[in-house]
Amino acid sequence: MQRKLSSPGNKMSPAIITLIIIVSTVVFVSFLYIFRQSLISRQAAAIEARSDNPVVEAEVSKLASEFMCTCGTCSNETLDRCVCENAQKARQFIRTSILSGQTNAQIVASIESSLGGRIERPAEAIDTEHTLSAAERIEVLSHFRCPCGKCGMENLAECECGHPRGGQEVRGFLDRKSSEKQYSSSQLVAEIEKAYGGKRF
């Protein structure tokens, strides 16, 4: 009776089997990671509906940076950086409050009373005392193109340039004037026009 000889080519070596197991494990773990990140992103989007307006989002970030997350599980992250649900809800509250016309001082007071965690800084370093709401501030700035003459931005409310007479400088001027609490929005428009020009309408 003739015996069948097994062909060496039909057997997979232990090294190849090990490699297949490692590759399969890496692919599976990568899939789980991607799925988890996608789930987190969808959950975050459900909680935090970001505005399309970069000026509003900059204001949200600025106010959120005045507070530490107090959920108890985050490692000393400020609300503008933390990704936990608590921080997302806080940022959404700030965003909604800005869009509803509340002033920065009102928003800060609300967060401080409900969440706490405000970072202690010298009073002069915290720009929350101006009388304009974020929406009013945007409305005033939107009357102008950026007067720096370099960036070419047609809407000053969307400009963040640091050029002399640029977006950042004009914002600082506006905040100083509004903190004097003696100007209406139309008067602030006139003050910017007098100091910088560049009025669109």
KEVEXFI-934202 format. One record per residue (C-alpha): z, y, x; chain; residue number from 0. Coordinates in steps of 0.25 Angstrom, whole numbers. Layout:
Z,Y,X,A,NUM
...
//
This chain:
0,0,0,A,0
-4,13,6,A,1
7,24,7,A,2
3,39,3,A,3
6,48,15,A,4
12,61,10,A,5
4,73,15,A,6
12,84,23,A,7
4,95,17,A,8
10,91,3,A,9
24,94,7,A,10
30,109,7,A,11
38,111,19,A,12
53,116,17,A,13
49,129,24,A,14
38,132,13,A,15
48,128,2,A,16
58,137,7,A,17
48,148,8,A,18
44,146,-6,A,19
58,146,-11,A,20
61,159,-3,A,21
48,166,-8,A,22
51,162,-23,A,23
65,167,-22,A,24
61,180,-16,A,25
50,182,-27,A,26
61,178,-38,A,27
71,188,-33,A,28
61,199,-31,A,29
57,197,-46,A,30
71,197,-50,A,31
73,210,-43,A,32
61,217,-48,A,33
65,213,-62,A,34
79,218,-61,A,35
73,231,-55,A,36
64,232,-67,A,37
75,229,-77,A,38
84,240,-70,A,39
72,250,-71,A,40
70,247,-86,A,41
85,249,-89,A,42
85,262,-81,A,43
73,267,-89,A,44
80,264,-102,A,45
92,272,-98,A,46
86,283,-90,A,47
74,290,-95,A,48
69,299,-84,A,49
62,312,-87,A,50
48,315,-82,A,51
53,329,-78,A,52
57,329,-63,A,53
65,341,-65,A,54
74,335,-76,A,55
75,322,-67,A,56
79,331,-55,A,57
90,337,-64,A,58
95,324,-68,A,59
96,319,-54,A,60
103,332,-49,A,61
114,331,-60,A,62
115,316,-59,A,63
118,318,-44,A,64
131,326,-47,A,65
137,313,-52,A,66
141,299,-47,A,67
139,287,-55,A,68
152,283,-61,A,69
148,269,-67,A,70
157,262,-57,A,71
146,253,-51,A,72
138,262,-43,A,73
141,266,-28,A,74
143,281,-28,A,75
129,284,-33,A,76
126,298,-40,A,77
120,297,-54,A,78
107,302,-49,A,79
106,290,-40,A,80
113,279,-47,A,81
105,268,-55,A,82
115,262,-64,A,83
115,264,-79,A,84
126,274,-79,A,85
118,283,-70,A,86
106,282,-77,A,87
113,285,-90,A,88
119,297,-84,A,89
105,302,-78,A,90
99,300,-92,A,91
110,308,-98,A,92
108,320,-88,A,93
93,319,-91,A,94
95,319,-106,A,95
104,331,-105,A,96
95,339,-96,A,97
83,337,-106,A,98
92,341,-117,A,99
95,354,-111,A,100
109,353,-105,A,101
113,361,-93,A,102
116,354,-80,A,103
131,358,-81,A,104
132,352,-95,A,105
126,339,-90,A,106
135,338,-78,A,107
147,340,-87,A,108
143,329,-97,A,109
141,319,-86,A,110
154,323,-79,A,111
162,321,-92,A,112
155,308,-96,A,113
153,301,-82,A,114
160,309,-72,A,115
157,306,-57,A,116
152,321,-54,A,117
151,323,-39,A,118
160,334,-34,A,119
152,345,-27,A,120
154,360,-24,A,121
151,367,-37,A,122
140,375,-31,A,123
132,363,-27,A,124
131,358,-41,A,125
120,365,-49,A,126
124,362,-63,A,127
129,376,-68,A,128
116,383,-71,A,129
114,386,-86,A,130
100,380,-87,A,131
98,366,-92,A,132
89,358,-84,A,133
78,359,-95,A,134
80,374,-95,A,135
79,374,-80,A,136
66,367,-81,A,137
60,376,-91,A,138
63,388,-83,A,139
57,382,-70,A,140
45,377,-78,A,141
41,392,-80,A,142
37,392,-65,A,143
28,386,-55,A,144
35,383,-41,A,145
34,397,-34,A,146
35,391,-20,A,147
20,391,-19,A,148
19,378,-11,A,149
22,366,-20,A,150
12,370,-32,A,151
21,366,-43,A,152
17,372,-56,A,153
30,369,-63,A,154
43,374,-56,A,155
52,365,-64,A,156
45,353,-58,A,157
45,358,-43,A,158
56,354,-33,A,159
50,360,-21,A,160
58,365,-10,A,161
49,376,-5,A,162
54,391,-4,A,163
53,396,-19,A,164
51,382,-23,A,165
56,374,-35,A,166
70,371,-28,A,167
72,386,-25,A,168
68,391,-39,A,169
77,380,-45,A,170
89,385,-37,A,171
86,400,-41,A,172
85,395,-55,A,173
98,388,-55,A,174
105,400,-48,A,175
100,409,-58,A,176
104,400,-70,A,177
118,398,-64,A,178
120,413,-66,A,179
120,410,-81,A,180
113,423,-85,A,181
99,419,-86,A,182
91,413,-98,A,183
80,403,-95,A,184
69,414,-97,A,185
77,424,-88,A,186
78,413,-77,A,187
63,411,-78,A,188
62,426,-75,A,189
71,425,-64,A,190
63,414,-57,A,191
50,422,-60,A,192
56,434,-53,A,193
61,426,-41,A,194
50,416,-39,A,195
38,419,-48,A,196
29,407,-51,A,197
30,408,-67,A,198
21,399,-74,A,199
23,405,-88,A,200
//
